Amino acid sequence: MALKVYNSQSQKKELFEPLQPGHVKMYCCGPTVYDFLHVGNFRGAVFYNFVRNWLEHLNYEVDYAYNFTDVDDKILKRARDENTSAKAIAERFIDEFWVDFNALKLSAHTHNPRVTDHMNDIIDLIQGIIVKGRGYAVDGEVFYSIESFKDYGKLSHRNPDDMQSGSRIQVDPKKRNPLDFTLWKPAKDGEEAWDSPWGKGRPGWHIECSAMTKSLLGEQIDIHGGGMDLIFPHHENEIAQSEGASDKSYVKYWMHNNMFMFSGSKMSKSLGNIRTMRSFLEKFNGEIFKYLVLSVHYRSEADFSDATIQNSVSALARVYSALNRAQEYAAASNDIKTPETEKMHQQITQALAAIENFVNDDFATPQVMAQLFDTVRLFNQLVPVGAKKKGPAAKVSQLFLDFVQRVGEPMALFQEVPSEYLKTLDDMLLREKELSRETIDQMVAARIAARQQKNFVESDRLRDELNQLGIELRDTVDGTTWEVRKGQ
């Protein structure tokens, strides 16, 4: 099945055919760097990382730009509050972004432009818009005339006349139309500013992305991504600017990911439910976040709650427990053919074909997870705990390891060392329970000693106590192991 992508502009799935065969130009709106980024910012970062990786899996060469907005009112305000420069604030939180990004183990972008590095490009683009009769300057401020662009509203499917009727737009006497938006704003006292033909000032938000896209990728690109909250006005205004300057179609496929919901509400400072990525990573880990994001279709709202985090932990534990056992049994050189190996081979062949079709149908990642867990379930049946290491188990295990590696790699999931990751989950859950690994080890050792002394009353008491603490014991011929319970 050929790749189909839901285009926000046409509001339907379209066959993906890039402007240049074999090459994809992709731009995604990155963060405004005035604070630690919240988890909502990273939903897009994780999803579009997968899009880029999948396109490369399909043998496209991808030129991917992800920007930093380092000129903004919020940055300037923080600089004033901390008695420092806007540049210092931006540099600080770009560095913090990379700490979170690298903890998620996502692929590097091709370009990470900053607005301050593209001021000449921004000014040149604004001048081109004015030359085309679509921009006008008043008292050092430059506006875009939406009436000059007949297709205004084609992405958001809003009618400008309807937007003006009964709107609460504050009337600016300098504007020809209340919906006209700013391309360049004059400097205020004490603010960082740049020279321009219209006087010292700084760019409006929307023109920045248009200019950086043109500078790095050209006047026309294949994919523009971002959150659904950017459709209007940001992306609508990008279209007006870029197409107004070039008279060419700007973006072939507009892709927008949906928002996180917190107990039925969107994340907002007024509700006090902002969760930074840093605070999440300090308590949990990146693998949990990536699974939480990709287990929901990108165009659907995703619930971000204790329950969904716990579901992600449980799901990851199932996969990594199977991977851990598979690594113990696997033998790449074992080419034995048995009913068990044939059954696993058939399951993997079917699953890979289904996954290819699901992802090519507008990146249906929940269905990918379903295929993965069907395969985990079969592996657990064919190679149960305590299975003999001779015979088909080795080949089945190697097939399973190769399958999960192949499926997980584009999603940046399931690539951790299984034994180490399971320990990471255990340590995380022990912290939540305010328990230490040493305490559990001591209790388990005491139980082993009681069993050796045939003191089964004490042995059973300790098992029950550990069970109450959420600790599961496994007695095997090789000894006793334990892990923190991760299921519901």
N, C-alpha and C positions, 0 to 999 in steps of 0.2 A: 504493500500500500504506500503510495506516495504521500509525502508530508502535506497536511492541511493545517492551516492556521486561522484562528478566529480573528478577523479584522474588525476592530472597534468602529472603524469608519463605515464599512458596509454592513456591519452587524450580522455577519455570517462567516462560515468557514470557507476559506479559499485555498485552492491549490497553491503551494509555495513554489514560486518560480522567481529566483533573484534577478535583479537587473542585469547582472553579468554572470553568465553560466559558471558555476563552480566557486563563486566568490560571494560572500555575504557581508554587507556593511550594516552594522548594528550599533545603535546608540541608546543608552538608558540614562534617565535622569538620576543622578546621585544626590548625596546629602548636602544640606546647608550646614557648614561645620562651625557651630557655635556652642555645642554641648555634646555629651555622650549620646550616641544614637540609640533610639528605642527599638524594640523588637520588630515593630511594624516596618521600619526602614529596611530591615534585613530580610523580610519576606521576599521582596523583589530581588535583593542581591542573591539569595539562594536560588530562586526560581530561574532568573535569567542566566545564572551560571549554568544551570542544567540545560537551558535552551541552547546556549553557545556550545556546550559539550556535545549535545545531541547533533547539532548541525555538523560539528567536526566528525562525529561518528558516521554521518551520512556523506563524509568526504568533501564537505565544503571547507574552503579557507575562510575563516571568520575574522573580520577586522572590527573589534569591539571597543567602543569608547564609553567610559563611565566617569562622569564629571564630579568635581567638587565646586560648590558655590561658596566662594570665599569672600564675597562682597554682599552684604545684606544688612538690613536694619537690626536684626537680632545680634549679629556679630558686632556691629558698632555699639549697640547698647551694652553688651557684655564687656567690651573693651573699656567703655566709659566707667562702668561699675567697678571694674578691677584696675582702673587707672593704668591701662596698658594699650598696646596698639591692636588694631583689627587683624593685622598680619600675625601677631603673636597668638591671638585667640585661634585663628584659622589653622595655623601650623600645629598648635597643641592638639586640636581635636581631629585634624587629619591623621596625626600620629596615633591618636586613640582609636580612630576608625580602623587603622591597619592592625592594631592589636586584636580587635574583635574579628575582623575579616580573616586574619591568619589563623585564629583559633578555630574558625569554621572550616579551614582547609579548603577554601575555594580557589579556583584557577585565577591566575593573574589576568587582568584586562590588557588589551593591546595599548590603550591610551587611558590616562587619567588626567584630563585637562583641568586647569584651574581658571576661573574667570579672569583673575588678575594677569594671567599670562597671555590673554587674548584681547586686550583692550583695543589694540589697533584693528583687529578683525571686527570687533563689535562696532567701532566707529565707522569703518568702511562699509559695513552692512547697512547701518543706519543712513549713511549718505546715499547709498544705492536706492534705498526705500524712498527717500525724499526726492531723488531724481525721477523716480517712477511716478511721482505725484501721490504717493500713499502715506507719506509722513509729512509733518509740518512742525516748525519750531515756534514757540512762543515764550519770550522772556527766559531764554536759556534752557527751556524744557522742550523735548521732542515727543510728539504723540503719533500714534498710528491711526489713520482714518479708516475705520472698519467699513464705511460706506464705499470706499475705493476698492474694496475686495468683495466681489459679488458672492463668493463661496463661503463667506464668514458664517460659521455655525455648522459646517458640514461634518465635523467630527463629533461634536456634542449633540448634533441634531436639534439645536436651539435656533429659533427664529429671532434675529436681532430686534425686530419690531415688538415681538412679544416680551422680550427681555426688558425693553424700555417701558412698556405699558405697566403702570402700577409698581415700578421698581423702586427700590430704596437707595439707588445709586446717588451718592452725594454729587450735587451739581458743581462742576468746576468751570467757572466762566472762561477759562482758557481753552477748553475743549470745544470742538465743533459738534461733537456728539457725546452724550454722557458715557457711552460704551467705549469710546476711544481710549487706548491704553498707552502707558508711558514707555518710550524707548530709551530716553535719556533724561535724567533728573538733575537739576542744578545742585551744587554743593551747599551744605549747611555749615555754619561756623563750627570749626573744630573737627569736622569729618574728613576722612581721607577722600581725596578727589583726584581726577585725571583731567588733563587738558583735552579739549575737543573744539570743533568749529563753533559750538554753541556756548562755549564757556566751560569753566571747571565744573565737574560733576561726576556722576557714575551711572552705569547702565541700569535700565529696568531689568527685572528678573527674567522676563520671557526672551528678550533679545539675546541673552547670554548663551542659551542652548542652541539657538539658531546659528549663531556665529561660530561656536565651537564645533558644531556638527559640520558646517560648511568647510571650516579650516582643515579638519582632520579627515573627513569622509567624503566631502564633495556636496554638491547642491541636491543630489538625490541619494536616498539611502533605502535599504530594504526593510529593516525592522527598527521601529522606535518603541521602546518599552518604558513602563513606569506604572505607578499606582493609579487606580481608577479615580482617585481624588485629583489627579492632574489633568484629566480630560478637559475640564473647563475651570479656569480660563487658560491655564498654562499651555497645554498642547494645542488648543484651538488657536491661541495667539502665535505659537510657533509656526503653524501652517500659514497664517496670514502674512507673517514676516518673511518666511523663507520663500514661499510661492509668490508673494508680492514683489520680492526683489528679483527672482529668477524667471518668473513666468513658466516654471516647470513644476511638475508634481513632486512634492517634497519627500513623502514617505509612502512606500508601497503597502506595508503591513503595520498597522498600529496595534500593539499588544498591551493590555492593561491587567495587572493582577489586582485581586480584591483585597479587602482590609481584614485585619484581625478584629475579632469581637471579644470583649471581656464581660462575661456574664450578661450578654445581650446588648452591651453598649460599646460604642466605639471608644478607642483610647483618646483621652483628652486630659489636659491639665486641670480643667474645671472639675472633672469627676475624680481626679486624684488617682487615676489608674495607669499612669505612665510607667512602663517597665523598660529599663534600659537593657541593651544587650549585655553590657558588662555585668550588671547584677544577676542576669540569668546565667551567664557563664560561670560566675563565681559560685553559684549554688548548684547548677546542673552541668551540662557540657554541650558542645556544638553538635554532636551527633544527634542528641535528643531534639534540638531545635530544627535541624535539617529534616529529620523524619517527620516532625510535627507539620512542617511546611509542605512537604511533598506527599504526605498522606491525604491531602485535600487538593482538589482541583484548583488551579491557580485563579480561575474566574469565580470561584465560590468564596463566600465569607468563611473564615477559619476561626473556630473558637479557641481562644488562648486562656486556658484555665488549669487549675490543679488536676482536674480529671483528664484533660487531654494530654497534659505532661505525663501523668502516670500511665496513660494508655501507650504513649510513645516509649516510656521506659520498659513496659511489659513487652511491647513488640520487639524492641531492640534486644532485650534479654533472650527472647525466643530464637531470634536469628543468630546471635552471637554464641548462645549455648550450643546450637547445632553446629556452627562453624568450629567451635572449640573441640567438640567431639570429632568432627570430620578431620581436623588437623592431626588428631591423635591416631586416626586410622588410615589416613590417605597414603597411597603409594602410587606415584605417577607411572611407574613401569609395569604396574599390574594390569594386564590386558584381558583378564579372565572374563568370559561371557557366561552369564547365568541368568535365570529369570529375573533376579533382583537388579542386576546391572542393566538389563534390557529395559526393565520398567522405569528405572531412573533416566536412562538415555531418552526414552520416549517422552517422559514428562518434561525434560529439559528442552527437547526439540520443540514440543508443542508450546511450552511457556515462552521460549525466545521468539517464536513466530507471533504469538499473541501480543507480547510486549512491544515488538516492533510495530504492530498495527495500532496498538493503543497509544503509544507515544506519537506516532505519525498522525493520529486523529486529535490534533490540538493538545498534545502533551497531557494525556489522561493518566497522570501518575497514580491515582488511587487504584486503578485497575492493574498497574504494574505491581503494586504491593500485594494485591490479591493473588497474582500469579506466583510471586515470590513465596508467599506463605503456603500456597498449595504445594510447592516444591519442598519447603521446610517440613511440612507435615509428612510427605512421602519419605523424606530422608529419615525422620524420626521413627517411622514404621520399619524401614529397611535396616537401619543401624541404631537400634535402641540402646539405652544405657546398659553397659555390661555385655554387649554383643561380642562375639569372638572376633579377634583381630585378623584371623586367617579367613580366606575365602572371599566372598563378594564384597564385604564391608569396605575393604581398601579401595576398590575401584569405584564403588558408589560414592564414597567420601570424596575422592578426587574429582569426580564429575560434579558433585555438589559445590565444592570449593570454587572450581572454575566458573560455574554458573553464577554464583553470588558475586564473584569478582567482576564478571562481565556486566551484570545487571547494575551493580552498585556504583561502578566507576563514573559514569556520566552524571550521577546524582550526588557524587562526593559522599557516598554512604557505604557502610559495611567494609571499609578499607582498613580498619584498625586491627591490631593483633588481638585475636579473640580472648585469649586468657587475660591479657592486660586490660582489655576494655571491660570484661566482666568484673574484674577487681575494681576498676574505676566506678562502675555502677554500685558495687557493694559498699565501697568507701563513701560514696555520695549518700546512699540510703542510711548508712550507719550514722553519718553526721546529722541527718534529719532526726534520727531516733536518739541522738545524744549518746551514742555508744561508741566504744573504741574497738578496733580490731584485736587489740591485746586482750581486752576483757572477754571477747567471744572465744578467742584461742584458748584462754585459761579455762573457760567453762567446758569447751569441747574436750580439752585434755583431761579435765576432772572426770568427765563422763567416760572417756576411754579407759581411764584407770579403774573406775567403778566396774566397768564391764569385765576388765581383766581379773578383777577380784571377785567376780560373780556377785557383786552387790547390785542386783538388778532393780531393787527399789530405788536406790540413789541414781542409778543410770537412767531409769524412767523419769525420775523427778527432774533431772537436769535436761533431758530431752524435752519434757513438757515446758520447762522454763524457757528454753531456747526457742521453742515453737511459739510461745507467747510473745517473745521479742521479735518474731518474724524471721527466725533463722531456721533454714531447712538443712537437715543433716542427711548425708548419703553414706551408708556403710557398704564398702566393697571389699573384695579380697585384698586390695592394695592399701586399705586403710579407710579412715573416715574423713570426708570433706564436708565443707559447709558453704552456704551462700545465703544472701538476704533474699527473702521472698519478694518477687517482683510482680506477681500476678495480682488480680483484683481479689 
